[in-house]
Amino acid sequence: MTLERKIDINRMLTVGEVAKRSGVAVSTLHFYESKGLIKSIRTNGNQRRYPLAVLRYIGIIKVAQKVGISLEEIKKALSVYPIGSKLTAEQWAELSTCWRKDLDERIQKLTRLRDEMDWCIGCGCLSLEQCRLRNPEDILAEQGSGPRILEREDDSILDFN
């Protein structure tokens, strides 16, 4: 005998229920709402109620934040869909594809930072111990200010010939 659990997709959740089920504080829910990331309706008694689909939105927000995507970027990506609508697997794939290029670039920069942190990053400090090897005669200064080696798109920046 199997037990079938019937979910009422029209059920509205209290702010406390959403906080408990999503693992975020009530104040965070209010903050997300003030930023236009989620939406509630008000009862006759002026209490907030959220559609069940809000749990998925909060899950997306939390995952995106954990990988360094800003709330503004999250809002922009979610704005393509009607607020509070239940995202399909296809829509989630579209959403994640939007973030893929940015995440790949971040991964590349973080990997480079991890692997090269002990060396000069082409910041223009003119460190004689390391820059003579990594940035001879401060060639990278011609390309602009800041950590040129760290922010490179490819390794051709390191070809000083």
Secondary structure, DSSP 8 states (H G I E B T S, - for coil): --------TT-EEEHHHHHHHHT--HHHHHHHHHTTSS--EE-TT--EEEETTHHHHHHHHHHHHHTT--HHHHHHHHTTS-TT----HHHHHHHHHHHHHHHHHHHHHHHHHHHHTTS----S---TTTHHHHSGGGGGGGG-SS-TTTT-SSGGGG---
